[in-house]
């Protein structure tokens, strides 16, 4: 459970840093964000989640910050959750074990 809490803490920290950076960039660029294409918020949340999680695994702070800045914190959290669910399902099928046992093993918890 500690790893999950740490991961979401890092999401929050990265979001705060990226939000500050976007405010700074936004004041420099003026009203460019209103152009066609939706600005920097048009990124796919699943792409952002995959980039964020892989950057966390590799402990690459620059990539973590960049991925966290692509989508809202809520969308990133949803994407990371969906990625975790899909990963546990895939591992459970591969190992032929119940998803609950796989999830607990990944977190270092004893099987229930």
C-alpha positions in Angstrom: 0.0 0.0 0.0 2.9 2.3 0.7 4.0 2.3 -3.0 0.6 3.3 -4.1 0.4 6.1 -1.7 3.9 7.2 -2.7 2.9 7.1 -6.4 -0.2 9.3 -5.9 1.9 11.7 -3.8 4.3 12.0 -6.7 1.4 12.6 -9.1 0.2 15.5 -6.8 3.8 16.9 -6.6 4.3 16.7 -10.3 1.0 18.3 -11.0 1.8 21.2 -8.8 5.1 21.8 -10.5 3.5 21.5 -14.0 0.7 23.8 -13.0 3.2 26.4 -11.9 5.2 26.0 -15.1 2.0 26.3 -17.2 1.0 29.5 -15.4 4.4 31.0 -16.1 4.3 29.9 -19.8 0.7 31.1 -20.1 1.6 34.6 -19.0 4.4 34.7 -21.6 2.3 33.3 -24.5 -0.8 35.4 -23.9 -3.9 33.9 -25.4 -2.3 31.2 -27.6 -4.1 28.5 -25.7 -7.5 29.3 -27.2 -6.3 28.3 -30.7 -7.8 25.3 -32.6 -6.6 22.0 -31.3 -7.4 22.7 -27.7 -3.9 23.7 -26.4 -1.8 21.3 -24.3 -4.9 19.6 -22.8 -5.7 17.5 -25.9 -3.4 14.6 -25.0 -4.8 11.2 -24.5 -5.1 10.4 -20.8 -4.0 6.8 -21.3 -0.8 7.9 -23.2 -0.1 10.3 -20.3 -0.7 7.6 -17.7 1.6 5.1 -19.5 4.3 7.8 -19.9 3.9 8.8 -16.2 4.1 5.2 -14.9 7.1 4.3 -17.0 8.9 7.5 -16.0 8.2 6.7 -12.3 9.6 3.2 -12.8 12.8 4.7 -14.3 12.8 7.5 -11.8 13.1 10.1 -14.5 11.8 13.3 -12.9 11.7 15.3 -16.2 9.5 12.8 -17.9 7.3 12.5 -14.8 6.7 16.2 -14.8 6.1 16.3 -18.6 3.6 13.4 -18.5 1.8 14.9 -15.4 1.4 18.2 -17.3 -0.4 16.6 -20.3 -3.7 16.0 -18.5 -5.5 17.1 -15.4 -4.6 15.3 -12.1 -8.0 13.6 -12.1 -7.5 12.3 -15.6 -4.0 11.1 -14.8 -5.2 9.4 -11.6 -7.9 7.7 -13.6 -5.4 6.6 -16.3 -3.0 5.3 -13.8 -5.8 3.3 -12.1 -6.9 1.9 -15.4 -3.3 0.9 -16.2 -3.0 -0.8 -12.8 -6.2 -2.7 -13.3 -5.2 -3.9 -16.8 -1.7 -4.9 -15.6 -3.1 -6.9 -12.7 -5.6 -8.7 -15.0 -2.8 -9.5 -17.6 -0.5 -10.8 -14.9 -3.3 -12.8 -13.3 -4.1 -14.5 -16.6 -0.4 -15.1 -17.3 0.1 -16.6 -13.8 -3.3 -18.3 -13.7 -4.0 -16.8 -10.3 -6.8 -14.7 -9.0 -6.3 -10.9 -9.6 -6.6 -10.3 -5.8 -3.7 -12.5 -5.1 -1.6 -10.9 -7.9 -2.4 -7.4 -6.7 -1.5 -8.3 -3.1 1.7 -10.0 -4.2 2.8 -6.9 -6.2 2.3 -4.7 -3.1 4.2 -7.2 -1.0 1.1 -8.2 1.1 0.3 -11.7 2.2 -2.4 -13.5 0.2 -5.8 -13.3 1.9 
